[in-house]
């Protein structure tokens, strides 16, 4: 499980109305991604992993109404996931890459 640290090089902080941190979990056996995108639950979607190539497909989420700031964050998160073409592990961080740049930076999720 991974918690979002930054998007497009900008630190991410909780938005008004956001219930919890943005996070993703990559199921190693199911090859499904699940998580929380800022307002809605990311219910799943298959991902393909080949070497350092990573691609998320057919992402599905709940559709509840979100405050504007949480909605904007969620759109950016989903856009980053859809644009991901590869990844890099740097210590305890997962970098999602696309078009030769870091789209999102996640840190290892630490249970509270």
Legacy VTK file of the C-alpha trace (Angstrom):
# vtk DataFile Version 3.0
C-alpha trace
ASCII
DATASET POLYDATA
POINTS 112 float
0.000 0.000 0.000
1.218 3.489 -0.903
0.229 6.981 0.300
0.363 9.933 -2.114
3.112 12.470 -1.339
3.131 14.653 -4.467
1.521 15.160 -7.874
3.372 16.743 -10.787
6.155 17.729 -8.357
3.796 19.558 -5.971
3.321 18.335 -2.397
-0.166 17.104 -1.626
-1.940 18.053 1.579
-5.406 17.010 2.756
-8.179 19.043 1.112
-11.315 20.366 2.854
-13.823 17.533 3.021
-11.209 14.849 2.393
-11.882 11.844 4.633
-8.386 10.331 4.549
-5.082 10.336 2.673
-4.950 9.458 -1.003
-3.573 5.942 -1.302
-3.304 2.993 -3.658
-2.756 -0.699 -3.129
-1.402 -2.850 -5.927
-2.589 -6.443 -5.589
0.353 -8.620 -6.600
-1.731 -11.727 -7.325
-4.946 -10.085 -8.558
-3.132 -7.443 -10.645
-5.773 -4.937 -9.478
-5.253 -1.439 -8.097
-7.524 -0.213 -5.292
-7.439 2.765 -2.976
-8.793 6.209 -2.178
-8.472 9.100 -4.649
-9.360 12.094 -2.470
-13.123 11.731 -2.183
-14.121 8.432 -3.750
-12.948 4.867 -3.336
-10.909 3.453 -6.182
-12.748 0.157 -6.513
-10.245 -1.415 -8.796
-8.918 -1.757 -12.214
-6.416 -4.070 -13.770
-2.812 -3.076 -14.125
-0.136 -4.521 -16.361
3.416 -4.825 -15.133
6.279 -5.818 -17.423
9.778 -4.997 -16.264
9.616 -1.308 -15.344
6.557 -0.705 -17.537
3.325 -0.122 -15.629
-0.109 0.621 -17.087
-3.463 1.067 -15.325
-6.602 0.171 -17.289
-10.361 0.511 -16.776
-10.171 2.293 -13.421
-13.482 2.249 -11.550
-14.459 4.376 -8.559
-17.473 5.310 -6.500
-19.230 8.505 -7.619
-20.238 10.477 -4.543
-20.380 14.279 -4.563
-17.120 15.876 -3.521
-16.222 19.358 -2.273
-14.505 21.303 -5.097
-10.945 20.982 -3.703
-11.244 17.215 -3.109
-12.846 16.814 -6.547
-9.930 18.645 -8.207
-7.396 16.484 -6.350
-9.261 13.358 -7.377
-9.262 14.364 -11.060
-5.490 14.930 -10.908
-4.879 11.569 -9.206
-6.973 9.672 -11.755
-5.282 11.545 -14.603
-1.834 10.610 -13.245
-2.816 6.956 -12.933
-4.185 6.865 -16.478
-1.027 8.551 -17.868
1.395 6.196 -16.079
3.616 4.167 -18.387
6.391 3.084 -16.005
7.536 3.230 -12.406
10.660 3.564 -10.293
11.245 2.487 -6.703
13.455 4.904 -4.766
13.977 3.670 -1.237
10.526 3.657 0.373
8.953 5.651 -2.452
7.091 4.604 -5.578
7.369 7.017 -8.500
4.762 6.779 -11.238
6.267 7.985 -14.510
4.824 9.058 -17.834
6.221 10.988 -20.764
9.661 10.999 -19.147
8.542 12.798 -15.977
7.333 11.986 -12.470
3.532 12.121 -12.418
3.039 11.061 -8.805
5.192 10.165 -5.821
3.897 7.733 -3.201
5.454 6.728 0.113
5.098 3.361 1.801
1.829 3.368 3.712
2.514 3.073 7.407
-0.388 1.761 9.533
-1.432 4.040 12.357
LINES 1 113
112 0 1 2 3 4 5 6 7 8 9 10 11 12 13 14 15 16 17 18 19 20 21 22 23 24 25 26 27 28 29 30 31 32 33 34 35 36 37 38 39 40 41 42 43 44 45 46 47 48 49 50 51 52 53 54 55 56 57 58 59 60 61 62 63 64 65 66 67 68 69 70 71 72 73 74 75 76 77 78 79 80 81 82 83 84 85 86 87 88 89 90 91 92 93 94 95 96 97 98 99 100 101 102 103 104 105 106 107 108 109 110 111
